[in-house]
Amino acid sequence: MVKHPGYPTPSHLIPMLYWGDHAGERPHDFVDRSVLGWRRSAVALALKNGADAHPGVQAMGWADCRICGARLGSMDLTRFGFVWPEGAEHYITRHAVWTSECEDLLRAFLA
């Protein structure tokens, strides 16, 4: 995965579900169908309810799913000390993607 989404996202936020083009950076590399449904639902709920990570900054376009091409969003969201692209829950619910940051967000969400 991409280590940080870059400006204007504050460096203290932990990035999650940003993708690159090389092995180990693509969503395909993180498919895990063994994760229980309630865990996926909880993370998806947290991702859907993030706040704008940088209000007042306009994105340059829409992001599309790297697996199926669905249109996802055009901004970064934040909550619980994490930052992710709008629509990231799509990877969790539609494609069974699960990363270590998903586990960390789940713990923060449930705390």
C-alpha positions in Angstrom: 0.0 0.0 0.0 1.0 3.6 -0.4 2.6 4.8 2.8 1.0 8.3 2.8 -1.5 10.1 0.5 0.6 13.3 0.6 -0.4 16.9 0.8 -2.6 18.2 2.2 -3.1 15.3 4.6 -1.5 15.8 8.0 1.4 13.4 8.5 0.2 12.3 11.9 -2.8 10.5 10.4 -2.4 6.8 9.6 -3.2 6.2 6.0 -5.3 3.2 5.0 -6.6 1.7 1.7 -4.5 3.9 -0.6 -3.2 1.8 -3.4 -0.1 1.6 -5.6 0.7 -0.3 -8.8 3.2 -2.8 -7.6 2.9 -6.2 -5.9 2.0 -5.7 -2.3 0.4 -2.3 -3.0 -2.7 -3.3 -4.9 -6.1 -4.2 -3.4 -5.9 -7.6 -5.1 -3.0 -8.4 -2.8 -5.2 -8.0 0.4 -8.2 -10.1 -0.4 -9.1 -12.1 2.7 -12.5 -13.9 2.7 -12.0 -15.3 6.2 -12.9 -12.1 7.9 -16.2 -12.3 9.8 -19.1 -10.3 8.4 -19.7 -8.3 11.5 -16.1 -7.1 11.5 -16.4 -6.0 7.8 -19.7 -4.2 8.6 -18.2 -2.4 11.5 -15.2 -1.2 9.5 -17.4 -0.2 6.6 -19.6 1.8 8.9 -16.6 3.6 10.3 -15.3 4.3 6.8 -18.6 5.6 5.6 -18.9 8.0 8.5 -15.5 9.8 8.3 -15.1 13.5 8.2 -13.5 15.5 5.4 -9.7 15.2 6.0 -9.0 18.6 4.5 -12.0 20.9 4.2 -11.7 23.6 1.6 -9.4 21.6 -0.7 -10.9 20.5 -3.9 -10.0 17.1 -5.4 -8.8 17.0 -9.0 -11.2 14.2 -9.9 -12.9 11.0 -8.9 -11.2 7.8 -7.8 -12.3 4.5 -9.3 -12.1 1.0 -7.8 -8.9 -0.7 -8.8 -10.7 -4.0 -9.1 -14.0 -3.4 -10.8 -13.8 0.2 -12.0 -16.8 1.5 -9.9 -16.7 5.2 -9.1 -15.8 5.7 -5.4 -15.2 9.3 -4.4 -13.2 12.5 -4.7 -12.0 13.3 -1.2 -10.1 11.9 1.8 -11.9 11.1 5.0 -10.6 10.8 8.6 -11.6 9.6 12.0 -10.0 7.7 14.9 -6.5 9.0 13.8 -6.7 7.4 10.3 -7.2 8.8 6.8 -8.6 7.0 3.8 -10.1 7.7 0.4 -13.9 8.3 0.1 -15.6 5.1 -0.9 -13.0 2.8 0.6 -15.7 0.7 2.2 -16.4 -0.6 -1.3 -13.2 -2.6 -1.1 -14.1 -4.1 2.3 -17.7 -5.0 1.4 -17.6 -5.9 -2.3 -14.1 -7.3 -2.8 -13.3 -8.8 0.7 -10.2 -6.6 1.0 -8.7 -6.5 4.6 -5.5 -4.9 5.7 -3.8 -4.6 9.1 -5.0 -1.0 9.3 -8.6 -2.4 9.0 -7.9 -4.4 12.3 -6.5 -1.2 13.9 -9.5 0.9 12.8 -11.8 -1.8 14.1 -10.2 -1.7 17.5 -10.4 2.1 17.6 -14.0 2.1 16.5 -15.1 -0.5 19.1 -13.2 1.2 22.0 
